[in-house]
Amino acid sequence: MTWCGRVALAANSAATRTARNDVLSRYNALTLDEHSDLLSHIKVEAAGMRPPEIPDEIFEYYFSVDAMLAHPFLVSYIRPAIRFAESYGFDFGRTPIITSPGLTFGGQAIPLAATGLKVAEIPLGLVFLMREIGRGILNLHNSIAEHRRNEIEAFAEACVDLARLLYEPAAKVYELSSQKFRGTSLKSKLFSAQTTHVIAVFVILHEAGHIFLQHELNQITRDQEFAADIFAVEAFRSSKKDPKFNVFYDLALIYVCDLFSIMELEFAVNGGSLLGYPSFAERRDNLLSHYRPAPDVVAAIEAFRAQLAKFAPQS
């Protein structure tokens, strides 16, 4: 079976179909006008986004309007995000969580033009890279902990490559990531699944947090961006109060801070504009200031950042 065939098969697995159906069923609560407004918004964003020479089946799975409504690479993380938010006392209700091919490195929460329906959007390129980011983060940490110098350099460079891809259009991300990362080992995929789960759910909860916290979505402030980060982490922590889960919460904080370290790498080089937003480094530091984790947690985050800095692009 070709690589494209395997990808299509994975996208249409029983577990993914169940998760997609669950997400799609949530749209039944929308009014006809809201549903029409949502589809119109997605069609505008998806226009002209088809990668060249892509098979029709892959296009349908990953780039079509239906895919943006419930993307097969994102749906498995939407359900736990909803569960975490509800355990924190917030009802997801009719809030759509969609994938946007028009965004690059950062998601957004927006009101739709015609109906005002509030929508959380996750960049399609980030969705494509989520699993590889999780693998890169975990493998680099393990290499640092075990002092495997050659692997440290290899995984740090891989994370820098991922940082570059985050700023590319979704179609290019798909093409390059499918070439570069198709050889990832099964062992790496299995061990890094939790890391990927954490960062994907965090990204969803952050954007939903803007909506739940009733932020002015057309003009998000620095403080509101920080607040959405705290909301996402607190939603994680609310589901299990037993102290035995503190180790997991420490790991989750490490992974989120690592995601910010990766996203910060290419921002200045790509000419990104903050537009009043805090930088990814500031968001990382704000989480550390807020939660004041143990020294070993801070050390792990700093060791990760320091290794990335050795291969960081120069502006």
Secondary structure, DSSP 8 states (H G I E B T S, - for coil): --HHHHHHHHHTSHHHHHHHHHHHHHGGGS-HHHHHHHHHHHHHHHTT---TT--HHHHHHHTSHHHHHS-TTTHHHHHHHHHHHHHTT---TT--EEEETT--S--EEEE-TTT--EEEEEEHHHHHHHHHHHHHHHHHHHHHHTT-HHHHHHHHHHHHHHHHHTTS-HHHHHHHHHHHSTT--HHHHHHTHHHHHHHHHHHHHHHHHHHHTT--TTS--HHHHHHHHHHHHHHHHHT--SGGGHHHHHHHHHHHHHHHHHHHHTTTTTT---TT---HHHHHHHHHHHH---HHHHHHHHHHHHHHHTT----
